[in-house]
Amino acid sequence: MAITLKRNTEVAGALLKFKIWVNDEQVTKIVQGEEKEITLPKEQSELQIKQLNGKSNTLIVNDGDYIEITNGPAMLWLLGLALAFVPLATLYDGTARIFSLSLAIILFFILLRSVDSYKLKKVNEKSAP
């Protein structure tokens, strides 16, 4: 019993490996552009991807599924917020600059944790017998 994963996340998070979790256990990692076959412990399993503080949706997978990993819709918003907050934070001087940059970084990680940054999608499903 196995599934195939294809990582296609473009630029966002491309330098870091994604941790692949099956049934709440980390089984391996995957890099940008890689296609990897994962052995499932059960016929039907839960799959999720995590990177730093970000995560994907949880997907129920079965033997033979082909899964594509892409950026979730929230990733565009998170990158936009980061691009907006950091320049605004640099307008301040001294302690206010350090505080505002720290606040921007903390806010980014809180938002990253609360939304699905990456998307798991079945490209084709195992055909029924």
C-alpha positions as CSV (number, residue, x, y, z in Angstrom):
1,M,0.0,0.0,0.0
2,A,1.6,3.3,-1.1
3,I,0.8,6.8,-2.4
4,T,2.8,9.1,-4.6
5,L,3.5,12.7,-3.6
6,K,4.6,15.5,-5.9
7,R,5.8,18.8,-4.4
8,N,5.0,21.8,-6.6
9,T,5.1,24.8,-4.2
10,E,7.0,27.3,-6.4
11,V,9.1,29.9,-4.6
12,A,7.4,30.0,-1.2
13,G,9.2,27.7,1.2
14,A,11.3,26.2,-1.6
15,L,14.5,26.2,0.3
16,L,13.3,24.0,3.1
17,K,12.1,20.4,3.2
18,F,8.5,19.6,4.1
19,K,7.9,17.1,6.8
20,I,5.4,14.4,5.7
21,W,3.1,13.1,8.5
22,V,1.0,10.0,8.1
23,N,-1.5,9.2,10.9
24,D,0.2,11.8,13.2
25,E,3.7,10.3,12.7
26,Q,6.5,11.9,10.7
27,V,7.5,9.5,8.1
28,T,9.9,11.4,5.7
29,K,10.7,14.8,4.1
30,I,10.2,16.1,0.6
31,V,12.0,18.9,-1.3
32,Q,10.8,21.2,-4.0
33,G,10.1,19.5,-7.3
34,E,10.5,16.0,-5.8
35,E,8.2,13.1,-6.4
36,K,8.2,10.5,-3.7
37,E,6.4,7.2,-3.0
38,I,5.2,6.8,0.6
39,T,4.2,3.4,2.1
40,L,0.9,3.6,4.0
41,P,0.6,1.7,7.4
42,K,-3.2,1.2,6.7
43,E,-5.4,1.1,3.6
44,Q,-6.9,4.5,4.5
45,S,-4.6,7.0,6.2
46,E,-4.4,10.7,7.2
47,L,-1.8,12.8,5.4
48,Q,-0.5,16.2,6.4
49,I,2.5,18.4,5.5
50,K,4.3,20.6,8.0
51,Q,7.1,23.1,7.6
52,L,8.4,25.4,10.4
53,N,5.1,26.6,11.9
54,G,3.0,26.2,8.7
55,K,0.9,23.2,7.8
56,S,-1.4,21.8,5.1
57,N,-4.9,20.6,5.2
58,T,-5.4,17.0,6.4
59,L,-6.3,14.6,3.6
60,I,-7.6,11.1,3.7
61,V,-5.5,9.0,1.3
62,N,-5.8,5.4,0.0
63,D,-3.5,3.0,-1.7
64,G,-2.6,4.2,-5.2
65,D,-3.5,7.9,-4.8
66,Y,-1.4,10.6,-6.5
67,I,-1.2,13.7,-4.3
68,E,0.0,17.1,-5.3
69,I,1.4,19.6,-2.8
70,T,0.9,23.2,-3.7
71,N,0.8,26.6,-1.9
72,G,-2.5,27.2,-0.2
73,P,-4.5,30.4,-0.8
74,A,-3.4,31.8,2.5
75,M,0.3,31.8,1.5
76,L,-0.3,34.7,-0.9
77,W,-1.9,36.7,1.9
78,L,0.9,35.9,4.4
79,L,3.6,37.0,2.0
80,G,1.6,40.2,1.2
81,L,1.3,40.9,4.9
82,A,5.0,40.3,5.4
83,L,5.9,42.6,2.5
84,A,3.6,45.3,4.0
85,F,4.6,45.1,7.7
86,V,8.3,44.9,7.4
87,P,8.8,48.2,5.5
88,L,6.3,49.9,7.8
89,A,8.2,48.6,10.8
90,T,11.5,50.0,9.5
91,L,10.1,53.6,9.5
92,Y,10.7,53.8,13.2
93,D,14.0,54.4,15.0
94,G,15.7,52.7,17.9
95,T,13.7,50.6,20.3
96,A,10.4,51.2,18.4
97,R,12.0,49.7,15.3
98,I,13.1,46.6,17.2
99,F,9.7,46.3,18.8
100,S,7.7,46.7,15.6
101,L,9.9,44.3,13.6
102,S,9.5,41.7,16.4
103,L,5.8,42.3,16.4
104,A,5.6,41.8,12.7
105,I,7.6,38.5,12.9
106,I,5.4,37.2,15.8
107,L,2.3,38.1,13.9
108,F,3.5,36.3,10.8
109,F,4.1,33.1,12.8
110,I,0.8,33.3,14.6
111,L,-1.0,33.7,11.2
112,L,1.1,30.9,9.7
113,R,0.0,28.6,12.5
114,S,-3.7,29.4,12.2
115,V,-4.2,28.9,8.5
116,D,-3.4,26.1,6.0
117,S,-0.3,27.4,4.2
118,Y,0.0,24.5,1.9
119,K,-2.6,22.5,0.0
120,L,-2.8,18.7,-0.5
121,K,-4.9,17.6,-3.4
122,K,-5.7,14.2,-5.0
123,V,-4.8,14.5,-8.7
124,N,-6.3,11.1,-9.4
125,E,-7.9,8.5,-7.2
126,K,-7.6,4.8,-7.1
127,S,-10.2,3.3,-9.3
128,A,-13.0,1.3,-7.6
129,P,-12.9,-2.5,-8.2
